[in-house]
Amino acid sequence: MVIKDLGQVDYLTVWQEMIDFTKKRDQTTEDEFWICEHPPVFTLGTSLKNNTFSIRGIPCIHTDRGGKITYHGPGQLVGYPLLDLRKNHLYPKELLNLINQTVLSVMREFGVEGVLVAGAPGIYVSKSGGAGQFQNLAKICSIGLKISGHSSYHGFALNVSANLEPFSYINPCGYEGLRIVNLNKFAQNATLESTKKVLIEKIKEQFCEKRC
């Protein structure tokens, strides 16, 4: 697997590059895992249909991934696994589990324990307050995938040190009142660079070493 650190890059640019990569790949194409940040942007999944094109000056992009609406911005670590599922003998649920385990293991390196919630993709942490299925929980990582021709793109977004205010402009992932948190709220040593370094090691562990 090739792991690429793209730095901060425009969302539309990366999205189109993911589509192009997926369309052009064949059985000999090596899998890739892209890591990046995005300038402020709201992205809408296929399950949310409306005509919103910006919210408080932040652009909204209608995408082909699953899920509803989320925010991306600086200080958020985004990972895009571009995998051939058939070649790797993976089903979509198994890929989702690999992503979950990768992010959970990153968080554990910083002494933070993540939580999975049935029926609500993503990763959460314990935080007093809230209500309903998210009582005493807050979301720290969102996940949305697209599978096309047995190949995956899109991925996950882990909040590390992001400005979280834009999340208050929306119902994150379609859930009213869902609280969003950063990793550095629970681990002061979790900077974007330190978290990225750990993430790369965990990608190698979960997606490379364990599948060889």
HELIX and SHEET records of a PDB file:
HELIX    1   1 TYR A   11  LYS A   24  1                                  14    
HELIX    2   2 PRO A   92  GLU A  109  1                                  18    
HELIX    3   3 GLY A  132  PHE A  134  5                                   3    
HELIX    4   4 GLU A  165  TYR A  169  5                                   5    
HELIX    5   5 PRO A  172  GLY A  174  5                                   3    
HELIX    6   6 LEU A  183  LYS A  185  5                                   3    
HELIX    7   7 LEU A  192  ILE A  203  1                                  12    
HELIX    8   8 LYS A  204  CYS A  208  3                                   5    
HELIX    9   9 GLU A  209  ARG A  211  5                                   3    
SHEET    1   A 7 VAL A   2  GLN A   8  0                                        
SHEET    2   A 7 GLU A  32  GLU A  37  1                                        
SHEET    3   A 7 GLN A  76  LEU A  82 -1                                        
SHEET    4   A 7 SER A 151  ASN A 159 -1                                        
SHEET    5   A 7 LEU A 137  SER A 148 -1                                        
SHEET    6   A 7 ALA A 120  SER A 126 -1                                        
SHEET    7   A 7 VAL A 115  VAL A 117 -1                                        
SHEET    1   B 4 SER A  54  ILE A  55  0                                        
SHEET    2   B 4 ILE A  58  HIS A  62 -1                                        
SHEET    3   B 4 VAL A  41  LEU A  44  1                                        
SHEET    4   B 4 ILE A  69  HIS A  72 -1                                        
END                                                                             
